[in-house]
């Protein structure tokens, strides 16, 4: 029996590694494109401050080559800040054994976790040290809260590690593209920003905030998904990437005070983008003053937590108090007071359960269908059940993607918030270095009319003060 269990475990690992990691949400292309839009609406671009050129000294702004990719051909090697952000957003889903030119050693133990993606979940209703994925029986498929992962300095791309890299880049003298140069250091920072953006964006996926690994998406192909009623969320999002990009450009930014220290534990204020620690399961909200995980958890279903408040007892790992039955028109459907919708083009009809809460409305919130199971008499028993159709995915992302993009831009703006305005004094001495008249540093004291200090006006003009 033990050998059989071991064999099944090996087969399971082979299956999931043949397709995708057991952490579902946006596909790689979705993360890359949402991140690119976030950058294009941040302080890094010319129309919003041009931080890359004015403050980081990158002469061509976001078009500056900051690094090269040794795996590419010569005419493809140049990597810009946007390229690096997109690379980081993609690589945050890496397996534990994956390394590359910018990360020579893995920072995830393969003895404990399959990969970085283990740490991409955050349930805002749990204490943070218990808020990670625990949908699995095996610890190596679970993980810590993504909020804690983002600030865990044992992983290469943590917030504090990025700030340290940022300081080293600003202090670097040379501006070469080689390792140790300022541009290469800046390239690593932009990549790290991509990693951080990935963690924010995953909070706009219901699976990632409701303890739902939804593992069958790993092994079930699109063909069989459609046979079962429609594509699952991640598969659908990959196919509808143009729609994701369009919605990402309709940004909705948070209204959070990131100047105040975080009162919960010792976490940094940037954690508020994920969780402000205000939603406690009794006060669902769609306002912009909550973390993205709080908004998504309280207002959307994941496939395995549909009507969880009615299906599970409080305290169960799949229990979530909202959205609840009374937030929807479900009772009207049960009482057969709601007629099915008819699509005039095709003539098809469908029943739709809508979210009709005061805080928010969603037309295709969940759809009813029928589940068949055999009974002892050999007859078929048909019972009503619910699923998230592709129309549901479409209506969900209209609410979720603009926030994923807007919260991502807010993270970028917060990271690059530091700026100083330096001005000449009203009265003082000015100097000019004349090329060719180099000073002998060893005999500096023998020179006349030279000085080693100057008075300047300095003002903190940072975005957040």
C-alpha positions in Angstrom: 0.0 0.0 0.0 2.8 2.4 0.8 4.5 1.7 -2.5 1.2 2.3 -4.3 0.8 5.7 -2.4 4.4 6.6 -3.3 3.8 5.7 -7.0 0.6 7.8 -7.1 2.4 10.7 -5.5 5.2 10.5 -8.1 2.6 10.4 -10.9 0.8 13.4 -9.4 4.0 15.4 -9.3 4.8 14.5 -12.9 1.3 15.6 -14.0 1.4 19.0 -12.3 4.9 19.7 -13.4 4.0 18.8 -17.0 1.4 21.6 -17.1 1.6 24.4 -14.6 2.2 25.1 -10.9 -0.6 24.4 -8.4 -1.3 28.1 -8.0 -3.8 29.5 -10.5 -4.8 33.0 -11.5 -3.3 35.1 -14.3 -1.2 33.4 -16.9 2.3 34.5 -17.5 1.3 36.7 -20.4 -1.5 38.3 -18.3 1.0 39.2 -15.6 3.5 40.6 -18.1 0.8 42.8 -19.8 -0.8 44.1 -16.6 2.7 45.0 -15.3 3.6 46.8 -18.5 0.4 48.9 -18.3 1.1 49.6 -14.6 4.6 50.9 -15.6 3.2 53.0 -18.4 0.9 54.8 -15.9 3.5 55.3 -13.2 5.9 58.1 -12.2 8.5 56.3 -14.4 7.0 57.7 -17.6 7.4 61.2 -18.9 3.8 62.4 -18.5 3.8 61.5 -14.8 7.2 62.7 -13.8 9.7 60.8 -15.9 11.5 59.4 -12.8 13.7 57.1 -14.9 15.3 60.0 -16.7 15.1 62.8 -14.2 15.9 60.9 -11.0 17.7 57.7 -12.1 19.8 59.3 -14.9 18.6 56.9 -17.6 19.0 59.2 -20.6 16.4 57.5 -22.8 13.9 56.9 -20.0 12.1 53.6 -20.2 13.7 53.0 -23.6 17.2 52.8 -22.0 19.0 49.5 -22.3 19.9 48.6 -18.7 21.0 44.9 -19.2 21.6 42.2 -21.7 20.1 38.8 -22.0 22.9 36.3 -22.7 20.4 33.8 -24.1 19.3 36.0 -26.9 20.8 36.9 -30.3 22.9 40.1 -30.5 20.0 42.2 -31.9 17.7 41.0 -29.2 19.9 41.2 -26.1 19.0 44.7 -25.1 16.6 44.8 -22.1 14.8 48.0 -21.0 13.3 48.7 -17.5 9.9 47.5 -18.9 11.4 44.3 -20.1 12.9 43.7 -16.7 9.6 44.4 -14.9 7.8 41.9 -17.2 10.5 39.3 -16.6 10.2 39.6 -12.9 6.4 39.3 -13.1 6.8 36.1 -15.1 9.6 34.6 -13.0 7.7 35.0 -9.7 5.9 31.7 -10.7 9.3 29.9 -10.9 9.9 26.3 -9.7 12.2 25.8 -6.8 15.1 24.7 -9.0 14.9 27.5 -11.5 17.7 30.1 -11.6 18.9 32.5 -14.2 21.4 35.3 -15.0 20.0 37.6 -12.3 19.4 35.0 -9.6 22.2 32.4 -9.5 20.9 30.5 -6.6 17.3 29.4 -5.8 15.9 31.0 -2.7 13.2 28.3 -2.3 14.1 25.0 -0.8 12.9 22.1 -2.9 12.7 20.0 0.2 10.0 22.3 1.5 8.2 23.9 -1.4 7.7 23.2 -5.1 8.3 26.8 -6.0 7.8 30.5 -5.4 4.1 30.0 -6.4 3.5 28.2 -3.1 3.5 31.6 -1.4 1.0 33.5 -3.6 -2.1 33.1 -1.5 -3.5 35.4 1.2 -6.7 34.9 3.1 -7.5 38.3 4.7 -9.7 36.7 7.3 -6.9 34.7 8.9 -4.0 35.8 11.1 -1.2 36.5 8.6 1.0 33.6 9.8 -2.0 31.3 8.9 -3.2 33.2 5.8 -1.3 31.2 3.2 -2.6 28.2 1.1 -3.5 25.2 3.2 -5.9 23.6 0.6 -3.6 20.6 0.4 -2.8 17.6 2.7 0.9 17.9 1.9 2.9 20.7 3.3 5.1 20.9 0.2 2.1 22.1 -1.7 1.1 24.7 0.9 2.9 28.0 1.6 3.1 31.2 3.6 1.0 34.3 3.0 2.1 36.3 0.0 2.0 39.4 2.1 4.7 37.9 4.4 6.5 36.4 1.4 6.8 39.9 -0.2 8.6 41.1 2.9 10.6 38.0 3.7 14.2 39.0 3.4 15.3 35.3 2.9 13.9 35.5 -0.6 15.9 37.5 -3.2 13.2 39.9 -4.3 11.7 41.0 -1.0 10.8 44.7 -0.5 13.7 45.4 1.9 16.2 43.6 -0.4 15.0 45.8 -3.3 15.5 48.9 -1.2 19.0 47.8 -0.4 19.7 47.2 -4.1 18.3 50.6 -4.8 20.7 52.3 -2.4 23.6 50.4 -3.9 22.6 51.4 -7.4 22.3 55.1 -6.5 25.7 54.9 -4.8 27.4 53.2 -7.8 29.8 55.4 -9.7 30.0 53.8 -13.1 27.1 53.5 -15.5 28.2 50.4 -17.4 25.9 47.5 -18.3 28.1 44.9 -16.7 27.5 43.3 -13.3 28.2 45.8 -10.5 27.5 48.7 -12.8 24.7 51.1 -12.0 22.5 50.1 -14.9 22.8 46.4 -14.1 21.9 47.2 -10.5 18.9 49.2 -11.7 17.9 46.3 -14.0 17.7 44.0 -10.9 15.5 46.5 -9.1 13.1 46.7 -12.0 13.0 42.9 -12.1 12.3 42.8 -8.4 9.5 45.3 -8.9 8.0 42.8 -11.3 8.1 40.1 -8.6 6.3 42.4 -6.2 3.7 43.3 -8.8 2.9 39.6 -9.4 2.0 39.2 -5.7 -0.3 42.3 -5.9 -2.0 41.1 -9.1 -2.7 37.6 -7.7 -4.9 39.2 -5.1 -7.3 40.1 -7.9 -7.9 36.4 -8.5 -10.6 34.8 -6.2 -8.6 31.5 -5.9 -5.7 33.3 -4.3 -7.7 34.9 -1.5 -10.1 32.1 -0.7 -7.7 29.1 -0.1 -8.7 27.4 -3.3 -5.9 25.7 -5.3 -8.4 24.5 -7.8 -5.9 21.8 -8.8 -7.9 20.3 -11.7 -6.9 23.3 -13.9 -3.4 21.9 -13.9 -4.3 18.6 -15.7 -7.5 19.3 -17.5 -7.0 20.6 -21.0 -9.1 23.4 -22.6 -11.0 20.9 -24.7 -12.2 18.9 -21.7 -12.9 22.1 -19.8 -15.3 23.2 -22.5 -17.0 19.8 -22.4 -17.7 20.5 -18.8 -19.3 23.8 -19.4 -16.5 26.3 -20.2 -12.9 27.2 -19.6 -11.7 27.7 -16.1 -10.5 31.1 -15.0 -6.8 30.9 -15.8 -7.4 29.2 -19.2 -10.0 31.8 -20.1 -7.8 34.7 -19.1 -5.0 33.4 -21.3 -7.3 33.2 -24.3 -8.8 36.6 -23.6 -5.5 38.5 -23.0 -6.6 41.4 -25.3 -9.6 42.0 -23.0 -7.3 41.9 -20.0 -5.0 44.5 -21.5 -8.0 46.7 -22.4 -9.3 46.5 -18.8 -5.9 47.1 -17.3 -5.8 50.5 -19.1 -9.0 51.4 -17.2 -7.1 51.7 -13.9 -8.8 52.0 -10.6 -6.3 53.1 -8.0 -6.6 52.6 -4.2 -7.2 55.4 -1.7 -4.8 54.3 1.0 -2.6 56.2 3.3 0.9 54.8 2.8 2.5 57.5 4.9 1.4 56.0 8.2 3.2 53.0 9.7 1.4 49.7 9.6 -0.1 49.0 13.0 -0.4 45.2 12.5 2.7 43.3 13.5 5.9 44.9 12.0 5.0 45.0 8.4 5.8 47.9 6.1 3.0 50.3 4.9 3.1 48.8 1.4 1.4 45.7 2.8 -1.8 47.7 2.9 -2.1 47.2 -0.9 -2.8 43.6 -0.1 -4.5 43.8 3.3 -5.4 46.8 5.5 -6.6 44.4 8.2 -10.0 46.1 8.3 -12.2 43.4 6.7 -13.2 40.9 9.5 -15.9 38.9 7.8 -18.8 41.1 9.0 -18.1 44.3 6.9 -17.7 43.4 3.2 -16.8 46.4 1.2 -16.1 47.5 -2.4 -14.5 50.8 -1.4 -11.0 51.8 -2.4 -9.7 52.0 1.1 -9.3 48.3 1.6 -6.5 46.0 0.4 -7.0 44.1 -2.8 -7.3 40.7 -1.1 -10.1 42.1 1.1 -12.0 43.4 -1.9 -11.7 40.2 -3.8 -12.4 37.8 -0.9 -15.6 39.6 0.1 -17.1 40.1 -3.3 -16.3 37.1 -5.6 -16.5 33.3 -5.7 -13.8 30.9 -6.6 -14.9 27.7 -8.3 -14.7 25.5 -5.1 -16.1 28.1 -2.7 -19.4 29.0 -4.4 -21.9 29.8 -1.6 -19.4 28.7 0.9 -21.3 30.4 3.8 -24.2 28.1 3.1 -22.1 24.9 2.4 -19.6 24.9 5.2 -19.6 25.5 8.9 -17.9 28.5 10.4 -14.3 27.5 11.1 -14.0 25.2 8.1 -11.0 26.1 5.9 -13.4 26.6 3.0 -15.9 28.7 4.9 -16.2 32.4 3.8 -19.0 34.5 5.1 -19.3 36.6 1.9 -20.6 36.8 -0.7 -23.7 35.2 0.8 -27.0 34.0 -0.6 -28.8 37.3 0.4 -26.3 39.2 -1.8 -27.8 37.5 -4.8 -31.1 36.8 -6.5 -30.7 33.1 -5.8 -34.0 32.8 -3.9 -35.9 34.2 -6.9 -34.3 31.5 -9.0 -35.2 28.8 -6.4 -38.8 30.0 -6.3 -38.8 30.1 -10.1 -39.7 33.7 -10.1 -36.8 34.7 -12.4 -37.2 33.7 -16.1 -34.2 32.6 -18.1 -32.4 35.1 -20.3 -32.7 34.5 -24.1 -29.9 35.3 -26.5 -31.6 36.7 -29.5 -28.6 35.9 -31.9 -28.4 32.2 -31.1 -31.8 31.6 -29.6 -30.2 30.0 -26.5 -31.5 30.5 -23.1 -29.6 30.6 -19.8 -30.3 31.1 -16.1 -28.1 33.7 -14.4 -27.5 34.3 -10.7 -26.5 38.0 -10.2 -24.8 39.8 -7.3 -27.3 42.5 -6.3 -25.7 43.8 -3.1 -25.7 47.5 -2.3 -21.9 47.6 -2.4 -21.6 46.2 -5.9 -23.6 44.5 -8.7 -22.4 41.8 -11.1 -24.8 40.4 -13.8 -23.2 37.0 -14.4 -22.1 36.2 -10.9 -22.6 32.5 -11.0 -24.7 30.2 -13.2 -26.8 27.2 -12.3 -26.5 23.9 -14.1 -27.4 20.3 -13.4 -25.3 17.6 -11.8 -26.2 13.9 -12.5 -25.4 11.0 -10.2 -26.6 7.4 -10.1 -28.9 6.1 -7.5 -29.5 2.5 -6.4 -32.5 2.0 -8.6 -30.3 2.7 -11.6 -32.2 5.9 -12.4 -30.5 9.2 -12.8 -30.8 11.8 -10.1 -30.5 15.4 -11.3 -29.6 18.0 -8.7 -29.1 21.7 -9.2 -25.6 23.0 -8.8 -23.6 26.1 -9.7 -20.5 26.9 -11.7 -18.5 29.9 -13.0 -19.1 30.2 -16.7 -17.0 32.1 -19.2 -19.6 34.9 -19.0 -18.9 35.0 -15.2 -15.2 35.3 -15.9 -15.9 38.2 -18.2 -18.0 40.1 -15.7 -15.5 39.3 -12.9 -12.5 40.7 -14.7 -14.3 44.0 -15.5 -14.2 44.6 -11.7 -10.9 43.0 -10.9 -8.4 43.8 -13.6 -8.7 47.6 -13.3 -7.9 47.3 -9.6 -5.0 44.9 -10.2 -3.5 47.4 -12.6 -4.2 50.4 -10.4 -2.9 48.8 -7.3 0.2 47.8 -9.2 0.9 51.3 -10.4 0.5 52.5 -6.8 3.2 50.1 -5.7 5.6 51.4 -8.4 4.8 55.0 -7.4 5.4 54.2 -3.7 8.7 52.5 -4.4 10.1 55.3 -6.5 8.6 58.0 -4.2 11.9 59.5 -3.1 13.0 62.8 -4.7 15.1 65.8 -3.6 15.2 69.2 -5.1 18.6 70.9 -4.9 18.9 74.6 -5.6 21.7 77.2 -5.4 21.7 79.5 -2.4 20.8 83.2 -2.8 24.3 84.1 -1.8 27.5 82.1 -2.0 30.5 80.9 -3.9 30.2 79.0 -7.2 32.9 77.0 -8.9 33.6 75.5 -12.3 35.9 72.6 -13.2 38.0 73.4 -16.2 39.1 70.3 -18.2 42.8 70.0 -18.4 43.5 71.7 -15.1 43.4 68.6 -13.0 44.1 68.9 -9.3 46.8 66.8 -7.7 44.9 65.3 -4.8 48.1 64.5 -2.9 49.1 68.2 -2.9 45.6 69.6 -2.6 46.4 71.9 0.4 49.1 73.7 -1.7 46.5 75.1 -4.1 45.0 78.5 -3.8 41.4 79.5 -4.5 40.0 76.0 -4.1 37.4 74.8 -1.6 36.0 71.5 -0.4 32.4 72.5 0.6 29.5 74.4 -0.8 26.1 75.5 0.6 23.1 74.3 -1.3 19.3 74.4 -0.7 17.8 70.9 -0.3 14.1 70.1 -0.2 12.4 66.8 0.1 9.9 66.7 -2.8 9.0 63.0 -2.4 5.5 61.9 -3.5 4.5 60.9 0.0 6.5 63.6 1.8 
